[in-house]
Amino acid sequence: MLYIIGLGLGDEKDITLRGLEAVKNCEKVYIEAYTSLLSFGLSSNGLSTLEELYGKMITLADREMVEERADVIISEAREFDVAFLVVGDPFGATTHTDLVVRAKQSGINVKVVHNASVMNAIGLCGLQLYRYGETVSIPFFTETWRPDSFYEKIQRNRTLGLHTLCLLDIRVKEPTLESLCRGRKQYEPPRYMTISTAIEQLLEVEQARGAFAYGEDTTCVGFARLGSEDQMVVAGSMKQLQAIDFGPPLHCLVIVGKTHPVEDEMLGFYTLKETSDHALQ
Ligand SMILES: C[S@@+](CC[C@H](N)C(=O)[O-])C[C@H]1O[C@@H](n2cnc3c(N)ncnc32)[C@H](O)[C@@H]1O
């Protein structure tokens, strides 16, 4: 059996009882470490916190292992129970659907244990799930690669009066060119996009496209470290949020569409006038 288990968003305490029971019964435990991040990170310290709690060794699975060597995980699951842990919910990132499909096609039983995902945590600012449009991803721009397909999607959402959840890029562990040339894979440290960078890129694209999908004065909500003790939620214009230091990752951003009066009341609790305490729960 292959168990795909969501860990929630905060720390080691957010696993469900159902998930914990499954992990404890599995012979091998993998953790996926490239689509999200627990508040304590997945450094060796973070990993040993989890290992201690589960009473199991955990194998850190990078993108290459999950996407190119999924058959190893699947063939192990043919022999014994395997747990594959995902921060957030297993289906909060498209990539894990592929693992489920491949396992099922190989005749392996798959059991999914759900947990909180960024997709439901954003509701805490009072914007209602059914008033959200299509979610977009904002990738890191480079000198030569500045993809902007998110622009039309945001424009469409805003024309319909809908809110847009923007997921911000995570660049994890690319081997440096130099290390590859020397024949030894050495990885770059991960990069996590901040709200400030996301807004800078969004405004750059608006300036280039000029269709007034949004602008400096558009109301947004910035979220940092949702689910952790020091989570931060602030509502304000793009320009205002760009100037705020939201601290360590992960961050995401919502571009607010047309609001219902109840949404306005809730958003009021997070607007910038009361910034003495951003870490509203
Ligand atoms: C692929 S998505 C979500 C994956 C995760 N499995 C889930 O269900 O939440 C990853 C993106 O969601 C956002 N995100 C995830 N967790 C977050 C958190 N705790 N606080 C703020 N943003 C978060 C970030 O923008 C991050 O790059």
The ligand as a MOL file (V3000), in Angstrom:
LIG
                    3D

  0  0  0     0  0            999 V3000
M  V30 BEGIN CTAB
M  V30 COUNTS 27 29 0 0 0
M  V30 BEGIN ATOM
M  V30 1 C 2.3060 24.1860 -4.6400 0
M  V30 2 S 1.6970 25.2710 -3.4640 0 CHG=1
M  V30 3 C 1.0760 24.3690 -2.0870 0
M  V30 4 C 1.6240 23.0380 -1.7720 0
M  V30 5 C 1.1570 22.3540 -0.4910 0
M  V30 6 N 1.1660 20.9210 -0.7600 0
M  V30 7 C -0.2190 22.7420 0.0470 0
M  V30 8 O -1.1380 21.9280 -0.0400 0
M  V30 9 O -0.3840 23.8230 0.6050 0 CHG=-1
M  V30 10 C 3.1430 26.0200 -2.8210 0
M  V30 11 C 2.9670 27.5180 -2.6980 0
M  V30 12 O 1.8920 27.8040 -1.8240 0
M  V30 13 C 2.2020 28.9150 -1.0050 0
M  V30 14 N 2.2430 28.4250 0.3890 0
M  V30 15 C 2.3180 27.1340 0.8000 0
M  V30 16 N 2.3150 27.0560 2.1420 0
M  V30 17 C 2.2380 28.3300 2.5850 0
M  V30 18 C 2.1980 28.9160 3.8840 0
M  V30 19 N 2.2570 28.1580 4.9760 0
M  V30 20 N 2.1030 30.2700 3.9870 0
M  V30 21 C 2.0490 31.0440 2.8670 0
M  V30 22 N 2.0900 30.5460 1.6350 0
M  V30 23 C 2.1740 29.2150 1.4800 0
M  V30 24 C 3.5560 29.4550 -1.4420 0
M  V30 25 O 3.3550 30.5110 -2.3550 0
M  V30 26 C 4.1660 28.2130 -2.0890 0
M  V30 27 O 5.1140 28.5270 -3.0590 0
M  V30 END ATOM
M  V30 BEGIN BOND
M  V30 1 1 1 2
M  V30 2 1 2 3
M  V30 3 1 2 10
M  V30 4 1 3 4
M  V30 5 1 4 5
M  V30 6 1 5 6
M  V30 7 1 5 7
M  V30 8 2 7 8
M  V30 9 1 7 9
M  V30 10 1 10 11
M  V30 11 1 11 12
M  V30 12 1 11 26
M  V30 13 1 12 13
M  V30 14 1 13 14
M  V30 15 1 13 24
M  V30 16 1 14 15
M  V30 17 1 14 23
M  V30 18 2 15 16
M  V30 19 1 16 17
M  V30 20 1 17 18
M  V30 21 2 17 23
M  V30 22 1 18 19
M  V30 23 2 18 20
M  V30 24 1 20 21
M  V30 25 2 21 22
M  V30 26 1 22 23
M  V30 27 1 24 25
M  V30 28 1 24 26
M  V30 29 1 26 27
M  V30 END BOND
M  V30 END CTAB
M  END
